[in-house]
């Protein structure tokens, strides 16, 4: 469905509903607190804030799904249960803007100066910039317990140390959330699955673009259903954690 005034694909709840008669089989997902981590991609101002460079194309999806509130709920529940949290961020430095070729998504991010930092060895200008953490999540990220990976450069963890960090935590089960649904989240999902991780995607703790090319969130849902071991809402994840938590676990 298209909004003729803007040319943008209009988000609508029916397009995001689960199929009434799915062809793909349901598979079991048994949350195991001893081997799970919460992985969050790009919880940064440029994606999730009205002050961010990409807000105009993501705001409808973020608002509809209540993405920010759901991410905060996931962070709090994970920390209370002793589940490690791993952040896979996106940063661009001046040398990254000198690449000699780019795909359309990359070109757009460079054009918007998303996630820009003046250099890898300085945090000058980082605070409150588009590359900084969303203020609603910052206290939970900068608590000294959260694992902050090196940046991925396009969409997936092939260019950073996310998988290395997970292996060092003896994790092989992932709760995956963050931005953006059909870009970085899907790319992380694909690579994690190919590396033997069991992955549950939190469907309302992400969001997608809404552009003339189509509804990014709806596109992501199709592939999440094919690839993820589970596709769950935040309420469902929190219920699983409560069921499994029992006595307070020591934070990892």
C-alpha positions in Angstrom: 0.0 0.0 0.0 1.5 3.4 -1.0 1.0 6.9 0.4 0.6 8.8 -2.8 1.6 12.1 -1.2 5.1 10.9 -0.2 5.6 7.9 -2.4 6.5 6.0 0.7 5.2 2.5 1.4 2.6 2.8 4.2 3.0 0.5 7.2 -0.1 -1.4 8.1 -0.7 -3.9 10.8 -2.2 -6.5 8.5 1.0 -6.7 6.5 2.9 -7.6 9.7 0.5 -10.3 11.0 1.6 -13.9 11.1 0.1 -16.0 8.4 -3.1 -17.9 9.4 -1.9 -21.1 7.6 1.9 -21.0 7.6 3.9 -23.3 5.4 7.0 -23.2 7.5 7.1 -25.7 10.4 7.2 -24.5 14.0 10.4 -25.5 15.8 11.1 -25.6 19.6 13.2 -23.0 21.3 14.2 -23.7 24.9 15.8 -20.7 26.5 19.0 -21.7 28.4 20.3 -19.1 30.8 23.6 -20.8 31.0 24.4 -20.4 27.3 22.4 -17.4 26.1 23.3 -13.8 25.4 21.3 -10.7 24.4 22.8 -9.2 21.2 21.7 -5.7 20.3 22.7 -4.1 17.1 23.0 -0.3 16.7 21.2 1.0 19.7 22.3 4.5 18.6 20.8 7.9 18.2 21.0 8.0 14.4 18.5 5.0 14.2 16.3 5.4 17.2 16.0 9.1 18.1 14.0 11.9 16.5 17.3 13.7 16.5 18.9 10.9 14.4 19.8 11.1 10.7 17.6 8.2 9.7 14.6 9.0 11.8 12.3 10.1 9.0 12.3 6.6 7.3 12.2 4.6 10.6 9.9 6.6 12.8 6.7 5.0 11.8 8.0 1.5 12.5 9.7 2.5 15.7 6.5 4.2 17.0 4.2 1.3 15.9 6.3 -1.3 17.6 7.3 0.7 20.6 10.9 -0.3 19.9 12.7 1.9 22.3 10.6 0.8 25.4 10.9 -2.8 24.4 14.7 -2.6 24.1 14.9 -1.1 27.5 12.7 -3.9 29.0 15.0 -6.5 27.4 18.1 -4.8 28.8 16.7 -4.7 32.3 15.4 -8.3 32.2 18.7 -9.6 30.9 20.8 -7.8 33.5 18.5 -9.0 36.3 18.8 -12.6 35.1 22.6 -12.4 34.7 22.4 -12.8 30.9 25.4 -11.2 29.2 24.6 -8.3 26.8 26.7 -7.8 23.7 26.4 -4.6 21.6 27.3 -4.6 18.0 27.6 -0.9 17.0 28.0 0.9 13.8 30.7 3.6 13.4 32.2 5.3 10.4 35.5 7.1 10.6 36.9 9.6 8.0 38.8 6.9 6.1 35.6 4.9 5.7 34.1 7.8 3.7 36.9 7.3 1.2 35.8 3.9 0.0 35.9 3.6 -3.8 32.5 1.8 -4.1 29.4 1.2 -2.1 26.0 -0.6 -2.2 22.9 1.6 -2.0 22.4 1.2 1.7 26.0 2.1 2.4 25.9 5.1 0.1 22.8 6.4 1.9 24.4 6.0 5.3 27.5 7.9 4.1 25.3 10.6 2.5 23.5 11.1 5.8 26.7 10.9 7.8 25.2 8.3 10.0 27.3 7.0 12.9 30.2 9.4 12.1 33.1 9.7 14.4 36.3 11.8 13.9 38.5 8.7 14.4 38.8 5.3 16.0 41.2 6.5 18.8 39.2 9.5 20.0 35.8 10.1 21.5 35.8 13.8 20.7 32.3 14.9 19.7 30.9 11.4 20.5 28.6 12.4 23.3 25.1 13.2 22.0 26.2 12.7 18.4 24.3 10.3 16.0 26.9 7.6 16.8 26.2 7.8 20.6 23.9 5.5 22.4 20.3 6.3 22.6 19.8 8.3 25.9 17.0 5.9 27.0 19.5 3.0 27.0 22.8 4.7 27.8 22.8 4.0 31.6 22.2 0.3 30.8 25.0 0.1 28.2 27.6 2.1 30.1 27.3 0.1 33.3 30.7 -1.7 33.1 29.0 -5.0 32.4 27.9 -4.7 28.8 30.2 -6.0 26.1 30.9 -3.3 23.5 32.1 -4.9 20.3 34.2 -3.3 17.6 32.1 -1.7 14.9 30.5 -3.6 12.0 31.0 -1.6 8.8 28.0 -2.5 6.6 25.4 -4.7 8.3 26.8 -8.0 9.6 29.3 -9.2 12.3 31.7 -10.5 9.6 33.6 -7.2 10.1 33.7 -7.0 13.9 34.4 -9.2 16.9 30.8 -10.1 18.0 31.1 -13.8 17.3 34.5 -13.9 19.0 33.0 -12.3 22.1 30.1 -14.7 22.2 32.4 -17.7 21.9 34.6 -16.4 24.7 31.4 -16.2 26.9 30.6 -19.8 25.9 27.4 -18.7 24.3 25.7 -20.6 21.5 22.2 -19.2 22.0 21.3 -15.6 21.1 18.4 -13.3 21.7 18.7 -10.8 18.9 17.3 -7.3 18.8 18.1 -3.8 17.7 18.3 -1.9 14.4 17.5 -2.2 11.6 15.3 -5.1 10.9 16.0 -5.9 7.3 19.6 -4.7 7.4 21.8 -5.2 10.4 19.5 -7.4 12.4 18.9 -9.8 9.5 22.6 -9.8 8.6 23.6 -10.7 12.1 20.9 -13.4 12.2 22.2 -14.9 9.0 25.8 -15.0 10.1 25.0 -16.3 13.6 22.9 -19.1 12.2 25.7 -20.0 9.7 28.1 -20.2 12.6 25.9 -22.6 14.5 24.1 -20.3 17.0 20.5 -20.8 17.9 18.8 -17.5 17.5 15.6 -15.9 18.7 14.7 -12.6 17.1 12.6 -10.2 19.2 10.2 -8.9 16.6 9.0 -5.7 18.5 12.5 -4.7 19.7 13.6 -3.8 16.2 12.1 -1.7 13.4 12.4 -1.2 9.6 12.6 1.5 7.0 9.5 2.8 5.2 10.6 4.0 1.8 9.3 3.9 -1.8 11.1 0.7 -2.4 8.9 -1.0 0.3 8.3 -1.8 3.9 11.6 -2.9 5.4 10.0 -4.4 8.5 7.6 -6.5 6.5 10.5 -7.7 4.3 12.5 -8.7 7.4 9.7 -10.7 8.9 9.6 -13.0 5.9 13.3 -13.8 6.3 13.1 -14.0 10.1 10.5 -16.7 9.7 12.7 -18.7 7.4 16.0 -18.3 9.4 15.3 -17.7 13.1 14.8 -20.5 15.5 12.2 -18.4 17.1 10.4 -15.1 16.4 9.1 -13.7 19.6 7.7 -10.5 21.1 9.3 -8.8 24.0 6.6 -10.0 26.4 7.3 -13.6 25.3 11.0 -13.2 25.9 10.5 -11.7 29.4 8.1 -14.6 30.3 10.7 -17.1 29.2 13.3 -15.4 31.3 11.1 -15.3 34.4 10.2 -19.0 34.0 13.9 -20.0 33.7 15.5 -17.5 36.1 14.6 -19.0 39.5 17.1 -17.8 42.1 19.1 -14.7 41.2 22.1 -15.7 38.9 25.5 -14.1 39.2 26.0 -11.6 36.4 28.4 -12.7 33.7 
